[in-house]
Amino acid sequence: MIQPPSSPGQPAGRHAVTFVLLAVLIDSMGFGIVLPVLPDIVMKLGHVDLPEATRIGGWLGVVYAAVQFLTGPLMGNLGDRFGRRPVLLGALAGFAIDYLLMGFAPSLGWLFLGRALAGLFGASFGPAGAALADMSTPDERARYFGMMGAAFGIGFVVGPAVGGLLGEFGPRAPFHAAAALAALNFVIGLFLFPETLKRENRRPFTLARANPAGAWRALGKLHGVIPLSIAAFFWQVATMIYPVTWAYFAIAAFGWTPGLIGASLAMVGILMAISQMLFVGPVVKRLGERGSVALGIAGAIAQFLCYMVIQDGRLVFIVMLLQPIQSLVFPAMNGLMSRKVPPDAQGELQGFNGSVAAIAAIFAPAIFSPALAFFTGPSAPFRFVGIGFAIATAFALIALVILLLGGRAPDQMPPSTPR
């Protein structure tokens, strides 16, 4: 069992870190559980065929990401004002109700409402990250964020597998299971999760800061944060190549079956989870956060270039062994940024990071999907199945350059947030 430190945050009890990781795990499982049955339930509620359901499913994803973009700073600022416990527990209760709503949705409109609410409550990952920052010293944060990334990765691997099995009992069964998981998580939190934010580290809530533009202005007063946020954006766009195009790329390049595609995604998730639990801490301790981020992005670029040119699908599973290097970026980048932010703005930072990830999730499909469709279609001047990975390489290079040239402020927290 992880023993959370008693400083700099409020003494949190021996189970607090475990609960935060469990909350991330169960939330990501709940999100992944419903993915295998979404096409069926969209076709059933919308009375449409699979191609039209695919288009509607894309819009459901846009709604989810757009709401997360808008509400990430809101959830983070609420956590900085009222503490992490009420925000996290409220989000878990909301998740339980939301999944029930989607499980009993009588029409597509209700399903869109449910995905919007899921985006709102999913923004609670910001307060979860802030709680870990409360309970750790600056030198420990990359390791804690690595554990958080591992919990998310495990949940995202297990969730779709469980959802696929439950889907055999009907397309609504996974939604009911997700609601039960969220409710269970809420009950566990009532007993295991005390407040982690000291009262002296709280600050007044203002609507002016509880939105992406306001958070940008506030964090922009802290030297080095915004350049790192911009680097994080380009990095997020680059890594969206996997969820956006992997299945289509694997079919076009290697003629893979759904089974092979699922196995490859499971392998990526397992490698990421293991590496973030075991690999991040020692590497960050040796190289520091900035060096670890640079190494991770360089490893990702090497991986992108390999996928861009290989023609034998068997080599894919060898190239995947580079995945642990790429897995350094998220926790090390988060740890690097949190060093530059005072205790009363950790929630705001994590919420803003959530908004950055959400806008990348909206932006990336508009780039990668059309590019892959064009260069594998009949009107392309030449066939280039690896075009998406070429574009991802460019975005990753931009992130690396910004990291190396910008955000060079001292890696220490200022005494207080500029008002």
C-alpha positions as CSV (number, residue, x, y, z in Angstrom):
1,M,0.0,0.0,0.0
2,I,1.4,3.4,-0.9
3,Q,2.0,5.7,2.0
4,P,1.2,9.3,1.1
5,P,3.5,11.9,2.6
6,S,2.2,14.2,5.2
7,S,3.5,17.3,3.5
8,P,3.2,19.7,1.7
9,G,-0.5,18.8,1.6
10,Q,-2.8,18.1,4.4
11,P,-2.3,14.7,6.1
12,A,-4.4,12.5,3.9
13,G,-4.4,9.1,5.6
14,R,-2.7,5.9,4.3
15,H,-5.5,5.1,1.8
16,A,-5.9,8.5,0.0
17,V,-3.4,8.0,-2.8
18,T,-4.8,4.5,-3.3
19,F,-8.3,5.9,-3.7
20,V,-7.3,8.5,-6.2
21,L,-5.6,5.8,-8.4
22,L,-8.6,3.6,-7.9
23,A,-10.9,6.4,-9.0
24,V,-8.9,7.0,-12.2
25,L,-8.8,3.2,-12.8
26,I,-12.6,2.8,-12.4
27,D,-13.5,6.0,-14.3
28,S,-11.4,4.9,-17.3
29,M,-12.9,1.4,-17.1
30,G,-16.3,3.0,-17.1
31,F,-15.5,5.0,-20.1
32,G,-14.0,2.1,-22.0
33,I,-16.8,-0.3,-21.1
34,V,-19.3,1.5,-23.3
35,L,-17.1,1.8,-26.4
36,P,-17.8,-1.6,-27.9
37,V,-21.6,-1.2,-27.8
38,L,-21.8,2.5,-28.9
39,P,-22.3,1.6,-32.6
40,D,-25.2,-0.8,-31.8
41,I,-27.0,1.6,-29.5
42,V,-26.5,4.5,-31.9
43,M,-28.0,2.4,-34.8
44,K,-30.9,1.3,-32.5
45,L,-31.8,4.7,-31.2
46,G,-31.2,6.6,-34.5
47,H,-32.6,3.9,-36.8
48,V,-29.5,4.3,-39.0
49,D,-27.0,2.0,-40.7
50,L,-23.4,1.5,-39.7
51,P,-21.8,4.3,-41.8
52,E,-24.3,6.9,-40.5
53,A,-23.8,5.5,-37.0
54,T,-20.0,6.0,-37.4
55,R,-20.6,9.7,-38.4
56,I,-22.9,10.2,-35.4
57,G,-20.3,8.4,-33.1
58,G,-17.7,11.0,-34.3
59,W,-20.0,13.8,-33.2
60,L,-20.6,12.1,-29.8
61,G,-16.8,12.2,-29.4
62,V,-16.6,15.9,-30.3
63,V,-19.3,16.7,-27.8
64,Y,-17.5,14.9,-25.1
65,A,-14.1,16.5,-25.8
66,A,-15.6,20.0,-26.3
67,V,-17.3,19.9,-22.9
68,Q,-14.1,18.7,-21.3
69,F,-12.3,21.6,-22.9
70,L,-14.7,24.1,-21.5
71,T,-15.1,22.7,-18.0
72,G,-11.6,21.5,-17.2
73,P,-10.6,24.8,-15.6
74,L,-14.0,25.0,-13.9
75,M,-13.4,21.7,-12.1
76,G,-9.9,22.6,-11.3
77,N,-10.8,26.0,-9.8
78,L,-13.6,24.5,-7.8
79,G,-11.0,22.1,-6.3
80,D,-8.7,25.0,-5.5
81,R,-11.5,26.7,-3.6
82,F,-13.5,23.9,-1.9
83,G,-11.0,21.2,-1.8
84,R,-10.5,18.0,-3.9
85,R,-12.8,15.7,-1.9
86,P,-16.2,17.4,-2.7
87,V,-15.3,17.8,-6.4
88,L,-14.1,14.3,-6.9
89,L,-17.0,12.7,-5.0
90,G,-19.5,14.9,-6.7
91,A,-18.1,13.9,-10.1
92,L,-18.3,10.2,-9.2
93,A,-21.9,10.5,-8.1
94,G,-22.6,12.4,-11.4
95,F,-21.0,9.7,-13.4
96,A,-23.2,7.0,-11.8
97,I,-26.3,9.0,-12.7
98,D,-25.1,9.9,-16.1
99,Y,-24.3,6.3,-17.1
100,L,-27.8,5.3,-15.9
101,L,-29.3,8.0,-18.0
102,M,-27.4,6.8,-21.1
103,G,-28.3,3.2,-20.3
104,F,-32.0,4.1,-20.4
105,A,-31.8,6.7,-23.1
106,P,-34.9,6.6,-25.3
107,S,-33.4,8.7,-28.1
108,L,-30.2,10.0,-29.6
109,G,-30.8,13.4,-28.0
110,W,-30.6,11.8,-24.6
111,L,-27.4,10.0,-25.6
112,F,-25.8,13.3,-26.7
113,L,-26.9,14.8,-23.3
114,G,-25.2,11.9,-21.6
115,R,-22.0,12.3,-23.4
116,A,-22.0,16.0,-22.6
117,L,-22.4,15.2,-18.9
118,A,-19.7,12.6,-19.2
119,G,-17.4,15.3,-20.5
120,L,-18.2,17.5,-17.5
121,F,-17.7,14.8,-14.9
122,G,-14.7,13.4,-16.8
123,A,-13.0,16.8,-16.2
124,S,-12.5,15.5,-12.6
125,F,-9.2,14.0,-13.7
126,G,-7.8,17.5,-13.1
127,P,-8.8,17.5,-9.3
128,A,-7.5,13.9,-9.1
129,G,-4.1,15.0,-10.4
130,A,-4.2,18.0,-8.1
131,A,-4.8,15.7,-5.1
132,L,-1.7,13.7,-6.0
133,A,0.2,17.0,-6.2
134,D,-1.1,17.9,-2.7
135,M,0.1,14.7,-1.3
136,S,3.6,14.6,-2.8
137,T,6.8,16.7,-2.8
138,P,7.9,18.2,-6.1
139,D,10.5,15.5,-6.6
140,E,7.9,12.7,-6.2
141,R,5.2,14.1,-8.5
142,A,6.4,12.6,-11.8
143,R,6.3,9.1,-10.1
144,Y,2.8,9.8,-8.8
145,F,1.6,11.1,-12.1
146,G,3.1,8.0,-13.7
147,M,1.0,5.8,-11.4
148,M,-2.0,7.8,-12.4
149,G,-1.2,7.3,-16.1
150,A,-0.8,3.6,-15.4
151,A,-4.2,3.4,-13.7
152,F,-5.8,5.1,-16.6
153,G,-4.0,2.8,-19.1
154,I,-5.0,-0.4,-17.2
155,G,-8.6,0.8,-17.0
156,F,-8.7,1.6,-20.7
157,V,-7.5,-1.9,-21.6
158,V,-9.7,-3.8,-19.2
159,G,-12.8,-1.6,-19.9
160,P,-13.4,-2.4,-23.5
161,A,-12.7,-6.1,-22.9
162,V,-15.3,-6.2,-20.2
163,G,-17.7,-4.1,-22.2
164,G,-17.4,-6.5,-25.2
165,L,-18.4,-9.4,-22.9
166,L,-21.3,-7.5,-21.3
167,G,-22.5,-6.4,-24.7
168,E,-23.5,-10.0,-25.4
169,F,-26.3,-9.4,-22.9
170,G,-27.5,-6.4,-24.8
171,P,-26.1,-2.9,-25.8
172,R,-27.4,-1.3,-22.6
173,A,-25.8,-3.7,-20.2
174,P,-22.3,-2.0,-20.2
175,F,-23.9,1.3,-19.3
176,H,-25.5,-0.2,-16.3
177,A,-22.2,-1.8,-15.3
178,A,-20.4,1.6,-15.7
179,A,-23.0,3.2,-13.4
180,A,-22.4,0.5,-10.8
181,L,-18.7,1.0,-11.0
182,A,-19.0,4.8,-10.5
183,A,-21.4,4.3,-7.6
184,L,-19.0,1.8,-5.9
185,N,-16.2,4.3,-6.4
186,F,-18.3,7.0,-4.7
187,V,-19.0,4.8,-1.7
188,I,-15.4,3.8,-1.4
189,G,-14.4,7.5,-1.5
190,L,-16.8,8.4,1.3
191,F,-14.7,6.2,3.6
192,L,-11.2,6.3,2.2
193,F,-10.7,9.8,0.7
194,P,-10.1,12.7,3.2
195,E,-9.4,16.2,2.0
196,T,-5.9,16.7,0.7
197,L,-5.8,20.5,0.3
198,K,-4.8,22.7,3.3
199,R,-7.2,25.5,4.0
200,E,-4.4,28.0,3.8
201,N,-3.7,26.9,0.3
202,R,-7.2,27.5,-1.0
203,R,-8.2,30.7,-2.8
204,P,-11.4,32.4,-3.8
205,F,-13.4,31.1,-6.7
206,T,-13.9,33.5,-9.6
207,L,-15.7,32.8,-12.9
208,A,-13.0,34.9,-14.6
209,R,-10.5,32.1,-14.0
210,A,-12.8,29.2,-14.2
211,N,-12.6,28.9,-18.1
212,P,-9.8,28.1,-20.6
213,A,-9.1,31.8,-21.4
214,G,-9.1,32.9,-17.8
215,A,-6.8,30.0,-16.8
216,W,-4.5,30.9,-19.7
217,R,-4.2,34.4,-18.4
218,A,-3.7,33.4,-14.8
219,L,-1.1,30.7,-15.5
220,G,0.6,33.0,-18.0
221,K,1.7,35.1,-15.1
222,L,3.8,32.2,-13.9
223,H,7.1,32.1,-15.9
224,G,7.5,29.0,-18.1
225,V,4.0,27.5,-17.8
226,I,2.5,28.6,-21.1
227,P,5.4,27.4,-23.3
228,L,5.1,24.0,-21.7
229,S,1.4,24.0,-22.2
230,I,1.9,24.8,-25.9
231,A,4.5,22.0,-26.1
232,A,2.0,19.7,-24.4
233,F,-0.7,20.6,-27.0
234,F,1.5,19.6,-29.9
235,W,2.5,16.4,-28.1
236,Q,-1.2,15.6,-27.4
237,V,-2.0,16.1,-31.1
238,A,0.9,13.9,-32.2
239,T,-0.2,11.0,-29.9
240,M,-3.8,11.2,-31.0
241,I,-2.6,9.4,-34.2
242,Y,-3.2,6.1,-32.3
243,P,-6.9,6.5,-31.3
244,V,-7.8,8.4,-34.4
245,T,-6.3,6.2,-37.2
246,W,-4.7,3.1,-35.8
247,A,-7.5,0.7,-36.8
248,Y,-7.8,2.2,-40.3
249,F,-4.0,2.3,-40.7
250,A,-3.6,-1.4,-39.7
251,I,-6.2,-2.5,-42.2
252,A,-4.8,-0.4,-45.0
253,A,-1.2,-1.2,-44.4
254,F,-1.3,-4.8,-43.3
255,G,-4.8,-6.1,-43.8
256,W,-5.2,-6.8,-40.1
257,T,-8.4,-8.4,-38.7
258,P,-10.2,-6.8,-35.7
259,G,-8.6,-9.4,-33.5
260,L,-5.1,-8.4,-34.4
261,I,-6.0,-4.7,-34.0
262,G,-7.4,-5.4,-30.6
263,A,-4.4,-7.4,-29.6
264,S,-2.0,-4.6,-30.7
265,L,-4.0,-2.0,-28.7
266,A,-4.0,-4.2,-25.7
267,M,-0.3,-4.6,-25.9
268,V,0.2,-0.9,-26.1
269,G,-1.9,-0.3,-23.0
270,I,-0.1,-3.0,-21.0
271,L,3.3,-1.7,-22.0
272,M,2.3,1.8,-21.0
273,A,0.9,0.7,-17.7
274,I,3.9,-1.3,-16.7
275,S,6.4,1.3,-17.8
276,Q,4.6,4.1,-16.0
277,M,4.6,2.1,-12.8
278,L,8.2,0.8,-13.0
279,F,10.1,2.9,-15.5
280,V,9.2,6.5,-14.9
281,G,10.5,6.9,-11.3
282,P,14.1,5.8,-11.9
283,V,14.4,7.6,-15.2
284,V,13.1,10.9,-13.9
285,K,15.3,10.6,-10.9
286,R,18.3,10.2,-13.1
287,L,17.5,12.6,-16.0
288,G,15.1,15.0,-14.3
289,E,11.6,15.9,-15.7
290,R,12.9,18.0,-18.6
291,G,15.4,15.4,-19.8
292,S,12.8,12.6,-19.4
293,V,10.3,14.5,-21.5
294,A,12.9,15.1,-24.2
295,L,13.9,11.4,-24.2
296,G,10.2,10.4,-24.4
297,I,9.4,12.6,-27.3
298,A,12.6,11.5,-29.1
299,G,11.5,7.9,-28.6
300,A,8.0,8.6,-29.9
301,I,9.5,10.2,-33.0
302,A,11.6,7.1,-33.7
303,Q,8.5,5.0,-33.3
304,F,6.4,7.2,-35.6
305,L,9.1,7.0,-38.3
306,C,9.2,3.2,-38.0
307,Y,5.4,2.9,-38.4
308,M,5.6,5.3,-41.4
309,V,7.9,3.0,-43.4
310,I,7.4,-0.6,-42.3
311,Q,5.5,-2.9,-44.6
312,D,5.5,-6.1,-42.6
313,G,2.8,-6.2,-39.9
314,R,4.9,-8.6,-37.8
315,L,7.5,-5.8,-37.3
316,V,4.8,-3.7,-35.6
317,F,5.0,-5.8,-32.4
318,I,8.8,-5.2,-32.3
319,V,8.4,-1.4,-32.8
320,M,5.9,-1.4,-29.9
321,L,8.8,-2.2,-27.6
322,L,9.7,1.5,-27.8
323,Q,6.5,2.3,-26.1
324,P,8.0,2.6,-22.6
325,I,10.2,5.5,-23.7
326,Q,7.2,7.4,-25.0
327,S,5.4,6.7,-21.7
328,L,7.8,9.1,-19.9
329,V,6.3,12.2,-21.4
330,F,2.9,12.5,-19.6
331,P,4.1,12.1,-16.0
332,A,7.4,14.0,-16.5
333,M,5.7,16.9,-18.3
334,N,3.0,17.1,-15.6
335,G,5.7,17.0,-12.9
336,L,7.7,19.7,-14.6
337,M,4.7,22.0,-14.9
338,S,3.5,21.5,-11.4
339,R,6.9,22.7,-10.1
340,K,6.2,26.1,-11.5
341,V,2.7,26.5,-9.9
342,P,1.9,27.3,-6.2
343,P,-0.2,25.0,-4.0
344,D,-3.3,27.2,-4.5
345,A,-3.3,26.7,-8.3
346,Q,-2.5,23.1,-8.7
347,G,-6.1,22.3,-9.5
348,E,-6.3,25.1,-12.0
349,L,-3.2,23.8,-13.7
350,Q,-4.5,20.2,-13.9
351,G,-7.9,21.4,-15.2
352,F,-6.2,23.6,-17.8
353,N,-4.1,20.6,-18.9
354,G,-7.3,18.7,-19.3
355,S,-8.6,21.4,-21.6
356,V,-5.4,21.3,-23.6
357,A,-5.9,17.5,-24.1
358,A,-9.5,18.0,-25.0
359,I,-8.9,20.6,-27.7
360,A,-6.2,18.3,-29.1
361,A,-8.7,15.5,-29.2
362,I,-11.0,17.8,-31.3
363,F,-8.2,19.1,-33.5
364,A,-6.4,15.8,-34.3
365,P,-9.2,14.0,-36.2
366,A,-9.6,16.9,-38.5
367,I,-6.0,16.4,-39.6
368,F,-5.2,12.7,-39.4
369,S,-8.4,11.1,-40.7
370,P,-8.7,13.2,-44.0
371,A,-5.0,12.8,-44.7
372,L,-5.1,9.0,-44.3
373,A,-8.3,8.9,-46.4
374,F,-6.8,11.0,-49.2
375,F,-3.5,9.1,-49.4
376,T,-5.1,5.7,-49.5
377,G,-7.9,6.8,-51.9
378,P,-8.1,6.7,-55.7
379,S,-7.4,10.4,-56.2
380,A,-4.0,10.4,-54.3
381,P,-1.0,11.2,-56.5
382,F,0.8,8.2,-54.8
383,R,-0.2,5.8,-52.0
384,F,1.2,6.7,-48.6
385,V,-0.3,4.7,-45.8
386,G,2.1,6.2,-43.3
387,I,1.1,9.8,-43.9
388,G,-0.5,10.1,-40.5
389,F,2.7,9.1,-38.8
390,A,4.6,11.6,-40.9
391,I,2.3,14.4,-39.7
392,A,2.6,13.1,-36.1
393,T,6.4,13.3,-36.4
394,A,6.2,16.9,-37.4
395,F,3.9,17.8,-34.4
396,A,6.2,15.9,-32.0
397,L,9.3,17.7,-33.4
398,I,7.5,21.1,-32.7
399,A,6.8,20.0,-29.1
400,L,10.4,19.0,-28.7
401,V,11.7,22.3,-30.0
402,I,9.4,24.3,-27.7
403,L,10.4,22.2,-24.8
404,L,14.1,22.8,-25.4
405,L,13.8,26.5,-26.2
406,G,11.0,27.6,-24.0
407,G,9.8,27.3,-20.4
408,R,13.3,27.6,-19.0
409,A,12.1,29.4,-15.8
410,P,13.5,27.9,-12.5
411,D,11.8,24.7,-11.6
412,Q,10.4,25.8,-8.3
413,M,7.0,26.9,-7.1
414,P,6.5,30.7,-6.6
415,P,5.3,31.7,-3.1
416,S,1.8,32.5,-4.3
417,T,-0.4,32.8,-7.4
418,P,-0.6,36.3,-8.9
419,R,-4.1,37.7,-8.4
